[in-house]
Amino acid sequence: MVLPMPLLLFRPATALIVALALAGCSKSKPPTISRGPAQAVRETAPTPPAPLVREVHFDFDRADIRPQDRSVLDAKIPLLRADPSIKLRIDGHTDSRGSREYNQALGLRRANATKRYLVSGGIAATRLETRSFGEDHPVDPQANEQAWAKNRRTEFQIQAPATPARR
């Protein structure tokens, strides 16, 4: 592969990264870039701890935390306590039964119930943002009890910690 001339003006490591990207790197293994005999840098995106993003599910037309889902939330608490810079967005979802307005409100009640549980475990409310998608983002679009049960959930998105303003 021949690199365009402007690309050769960059550092060799940058040119190598771009060359690998243009050549279509394997998705199964991230590229390793050698920077010396004893040093290698692996280019990967950080993955969040699985317990932080694990969903919580709800019974039909309910917003209370089920006993079997308390352990899912309990696993998040020590991780959140260990790193106060982590903020979570809690997205409430419903199945497709009920009016759009009712489901929007139910999704928000589910997100708020989840937030209250985490706050009762010592997590600051300011670190938790809630919103509702109602029935708009199903994980399973089928119209049966198994699909509806998957769709009645709260999802968690890790928000990037705020960076201090430059002076």
Secondary structure, DSSP 8 states (H G I E B T S, - for coil): ----HHHHTS-HHHHHHHHHHHH---SSS--EEEEETTEEEE-------HHHH--EE--TT--S--HHHHHHHHHHHHHHHH-TT-EEEEEEE--S-S-HHHHHHHHHHHHHHHHHHHHHTT--GGGEEEEEEETSS-S----SHHHHHHHSEEEEEEE--------
